């Protein structure tokens, strides 16, 4: 049987030291595109207009 410690799934963590908006909005270089080293990022933002 597995011990309780072995059954626990670790919580995901964020890498320290990155600015999410800056990193995710940076365009891939031509070299990165040629190597397939890029990811398409889609940003959804909620914009509320209280005057409507």
MILUMLUM-682059 format. One record per atom (N, C-alpha, C, O): residue number from 1; chain; atom name; y, z, x. Coordinates in pm, 1 decimal, padded with zeros to 6 digits. Each point is the difference from the previous one (the first is absolute). Layout:
! residues N
  pos  unit  site        py        pz        px
  NUM     A    CA         Y         Z         X
...
***
This chain:
! residues 52
  pos  unit  site        py        pz        px
    1     A     N  -00118.5   00000.0   00082.9
    1     A    CA   00118.5   00000.0  -00082.9
    1     A     C   00125.2   00000.0   00087.6
    1     A     O   00000.0   00051.2   00112.0
    2     A     N   00105.4  -00109.5  -00165.7
    2     A    CA   00125.4  -00004.2   00073.8
    2     A     C   00075.5   00130.5  -00017.6
    2     A     O  -00002.7   00060.4  -00107.3
    3     A     N   00068.2  -00018.4   00209.9
    3     A    CA   00084.4   00118.5  -00008.8
    3     A     C   00126.3  -00035.6  -00077.1
    3     A     O   00039.0  -00116.6  -00007.0
    4     A     N   00024.3   00218.0  -00050.6
    4     A    CA   00124.1  -00023.6  -00074.2
    4     A     C   00105.8  -00067.7   00087.1
    4     A     O   00074.6  -00084.7  -00049.0
    5     A     N  -00066.9   00120.2   00175.2
    5     A    CA   00099.4  -00057.8   00090.4
    5     A     C  -00021.3  -00149.9   00018.2
    5     A     O   00097.2  -00074.3   00013.4
    6     A     N  -00220.2   00029.1  -00012.5
    6     A    CA  -00029.4  -00140.4   00021.9
    6     A     C   00026.1  -00084.9  -00124.4
    6     A     O   00021.1  -00120.7   00011.7
    7     A     N  -00022.2   00180.0  -00127.7
    7     A    CA   00021.0  -00073.5  -00124.7
    7     A     C   00146.7  -00024.5  -00030.3
    7     A     O   00031.9  -00089.8  -00077.9
    8     A     N   00057.6   00166.4   00136.9
    8     A    CA   00143.2  -00013.5  -00027.8
    8     A     C   00052.8  -00131.2   00055.9
    8     A     O  -00028.4  -00036.7   00114.0
    9     A     N   00104.7  -00032.3  -00195.3
    9     A    CA   00063.3  -00123.9   00042.8
    9     A     C   00141.4   00035.1   00045.5
    9     A     O   00075.0   00062.8  -00074.8
   10     A     N  -00038.0  -00102.2   00196.0
   10     A    CA   00133.7   00035.6   00048.3
   10     A     C   00109.0  -00069.6  -00081.5
   10     A     O  -00017.6  -00112.3  -00047.1
   11     A     N   00129.1   00181.0   00031.9
   11     A    CA   00114.6  -00055.8  -00071.8
   11     A     C   00064.9  -00108.0   00086.6
   11     A     O   00007.8   00016.1   00121.8
   12     A     N   00039.0  -00126.0  -00182.2
   12     A    CA   00069.8  -00101.9   00078.2
   12     A     C   00132.4   00056.2   00051.8
   12     A     O   00062.2   00083.6  -00065.5
   13     A     N  -00020.5  -00128.8   00180.6
   13     A    CA   00126.5   00046.2   00059.6
   13     A     C   00082.3  -00120.8   00042.1
   13     A     O  -00054.6  -00106.9   00027.4
   14     A     N   00185.9   00124.3  -00022.5
   14     A    CA   00091.3  -00104.1   00046.0
   14     A     C   00018.1   00012.7   00150.3
   14     A     O   00003.8   00110.6   00054.0
   15     A     N   00007.2  -00223.1   00012.3
   15     A    CA   00030.9   00001.3   00142.8
   15     A     C   00143.1   00050.2   00016.6
   15     A     O   00089.1  -00038.0  -00076.0
   16     A     N  -00068.1   00121.8   00173.6
   16     A    CA   00133.8   00053.5   00023.0
   16     A     C   00084.4  -00099.0   00078.4
   16     A     O  -00051.9  -00082.6   00075.1
   17     A     N   00181.1   00092.3  -00093.8
   17     A    CA   00092.0  -00078.4   00081.3
   17     A     C   00026.9  -00140.4  -00048.0
   17     A     O   00054.6  -00079.2   00077.0
   18     A     N  -00089.6   00042.4  -00200.6
   18     A    CA   00034.4  -00133.8  -00047.3
   18     A     C   00095.7   00010.7  -00118.3
   18     A     O  -00008.1   00092.8  -00080.5
   19     A     N   00097.3  -00188.4   00072.0
   19     A    CA   00091.4  -00010.1  -00113.1
   19     A     C  -00060.6  -00103.8  -00093.5
   19     A     O   00002.8  -00119.5   00029.6
   20     A     N  -00057.0   00163.9  -00141.0
   20     A    CA  -00074.2  -00089.7  -00089.1
   20     A     C   00079.0  -00123.4  -00040.9
   20     A     O  -00050.9  -00111.7   00010.0
   21     A     N   00174.9   00129.8  -00056.2
   21     A    CA   00079.0  -00114.8  -00044.7
   21     A     C   00022.9  -00098.8   00113.1
   21     A     O  -00010.7  -00121.0  -00019.9
   22     A     N   00041.9   00171.2   00137.2
   22     A    CA   00025.9  -00087.5   00113.8
   22     A     C  -00127.3  -00073.1   00043.7
   22     A     O   00002.4  -00121.2   00021.6
   23     A     N  -00110.5   00192.8  -00008.9
   23     A    CA  -00125.6  -00060.0   00045.3
   23     A     C  -00055.1  -00100.2  -00101.0
   23     A     O  -00049.3  -00105.9   00038.7
   24     A     N   00057.0   00138.2  -00166.8
   24     A    CA  -00058.9  -00087.2  -00101.2
   24     A     C   00085.1  -00122.7  -00029.4
   24     A     O  -00051.4  -00099.3  -00051.5
   25     A     N   00179.8   00104.1   00082.9
   25     A    CA   00085.7  -00115.3  -00028.7
   25     A     C   00014.7  -00092.4   00121.5
   25     A     O   00064.9  -00104.1  -00010.6
   26     A     N  -00122.7   00139.1   00123.8
   26     A    CA   00007.8  -00083.4   00120.3
   26     A     C  -00086.0  -00124.7  -00019.3
   26     A     O  -00114.6   00009.4  -00044.0
   27     A     N   00169.4  -00125.0   00076.6
   27     A    CA  -00072.6  -00126.6  -00012.6
   27     A     C  -00098.9  -00014.7   00115.5
   27     A     O   00027.9   00041.5   00112.5
   28     A     N  -00141.9  -00100.2  -00141.0
   28     A    CA  -00099.9  -00026.4   00103.6
   28     A     C   00050.2  -00111.4   00090.6
   28     A     O   00065.1  -00093.7  -00046.1
   29     A     N  -00095.3   00104.2   00175.0
   29     A    CA   00037.8  -00105.3   00094.2
   29     A     C  -00094.7  -00117.7  -00015.3
   29     A     O  -00106.1   00012.2  -00061.4
   30     A     N   00144.8  -00126.8   00117.6
   30     A    CA  -00084.8  -00119.0  -00005.5
   30     A     C  -00134.0   00027.8   00067.8
   30     A     O  -00104.3  -00044.0  -00048.2
   31     A     N   00107.0   00116.7   00159.8
   31     A    CA  -00122.7   00035.1   00071.7
   31     A     C  -00091.3   00087.6  -00085.6
   31     A     O  -00121.1  -00021.6  -00003.0
   32     A     N   00177.8   00119.7  -00066.2
   32     A    CA  -00079.3   00086.0  -00088.9
   32     A     C  -00062.5  -00081.6  -00112.6
   32     A     O  -00115.5   00022.1  -00036.2
   33     A     N   00191.1  -00115.7  -00018.9
   33     A    CA  -00052.7  -00084.9  -00106.5
   33     A     C  -00114.5  -00087.4   00049.5
   33     A     O  -00099.8  -00017.4  -00069.9
   34     A     N   00114.0  -00037.8   00190.9
   34     A    CA  -00105.5  -00083.8   00057.4
   34     A     C  -00129.6   00079.3   00017.9
   34     A     O  -00109.4  -00053.3  -00018.9
   35     A     N   00122.7   00180.6   00055.5
   35     A    CA  -00116.8   00084.9   00024.5
   35     A     C  -00051.1   00066.8  -00127.2
   35     A     O  -00104.0   00065.8   00002.7
   36     A     N   00175.0  -00081.4  -00113.2
   36     A    CA  -00041.0   00064.9  -00124.8
   36     A     C   00028.9   00148.6  -00000.3
   36     A     O  -00061.7   00076.0  -00074.5
   37     A     N   00156.5  -00034.4   00158.7
   37     A    CA   00034.3   00141.9   00013.6
   37     A     C   00120.8   00035.0  -00086.0
   37     A     O   00101.9   00045.5   00052.0
   38     A     N  -00112.3  -00066.0  -00180.5
   38     A    CA   00110.2   00035.4  -00089.1
   38     A     C  -00055.8   00035.1  -00137.5
   38     A     O  -00113.7  -00033.6  -00033.3
   39     A     N   00194.6   00100.5  -00044.2
   39     A    CA  -00037.7   00040.3  -00134.4
   39     A     C   00115.4  -00030.8  -00094.2
   39     A     O   00114.9   00031.8   00030.3
   40     A     N  -00144.3  -00092.7  -00143.3
   40     A    CA   00103.2  -00024.6  -00101.0
   40     A     C   00031.2   00132.1  -00069.0
   40     A     O  -00090.2   00071.0  -00044.3
   41     A     N   00218.6  -00039.1   00036.0
   41     A    CA   00043.5   00126.4  -00059.1
   41     A     C   00083.8  -00030.0  -00123.4
   41     A     O   00091.0  -00082.8   00004.5
   42     A     N  -00121.9   00150.0  -00113.8
   42     A    CA   00076.2  -00013.2  -00123.9
   42     A     C   00061.1   00136.3  -00030.7
   42     A     O  -00069.4   00101.6   00000.3
   43     A     N   00200.0  -00100.5  -00026.7
   43     A    CA   00070.5   00124.3  -00029.6
   43     A     C   00040.9   00001.3  -00146.4
   43     A     O   00063.2  -00094.3  -00047.6
   44     A     N  -00097.8   00197.2  -00022.1
   44     A    CA   00043.5   00017.6  -00138.8
   44     A     C   00100.8   00113.6  -00003.2
   44     A     O  -00023.9   00107.2   00055.5
   45     A     N   00135.7  -00131.4  -00120.4
   45     A    CA   00104.0   00102.9  -00007.5
   45     A     C   00041.9   00017.0  -00144.9
   45     A     O   00016.3  -00097.7  -00073.1
   46     A     N   00000.4   00219.6   00033.3
   46     A    CA   00043.3   00031.7  -00134.5
   46     A     C   00152.1   00011.8  -00001.3
   46     A     O   00057.2   00081.0   00073.0
   47     A     N   00006.8  -00160.9  -00155.1
   47     A    CA   00145.2   00001.4  -00009.8
   47     A     C   00036.8   00031.3  -00144.6
   47     A     O  -00023.2  -00081.0  -00089.7
   48     A     N   00079.1   00195.7   00068.5
   48     A    CA   00035.9   00041.9  -00135.5
   48     A     C   00149.0  -00020.0  -00023.4
   48     A     O   00082.9   00043.8   00079.8
   49     A     N  -00049.6  -00110.5  -00190.4
   49     A    CA   00138.8  -00020.1  -00035.3
   49     A     C   00029.5   00085.9  -00121.9
   49     A     O  -00036.0  -00037.6  -00111.5
   50     A     N   00101.1   00152.7   00130.3
   50     A    CA   00023.6   00091.2  -00113.2
   50     A     C   00103.2  -00049.2  -00100.4
   50     A     O   00012.9   00059.2  -00107.1
   51     A     N   00061.7  -00166.2   00138.0
   51     A    CA   00105.5  -00048.2  -00089.7
   51     A     C  -00052.8  -00092.2  -00108.8
   51     A     O   00077.2  -00040.8  -00086.8
   52     A     N  -00203.0   00006.9   00087.9
   52     A    CA  -00054.1  -00089.7  -00103.0
   52     A     C  -00023.1   00070.5  -00129.8
   52     A     O  -00045.2  -00061.6  -00096.5
***
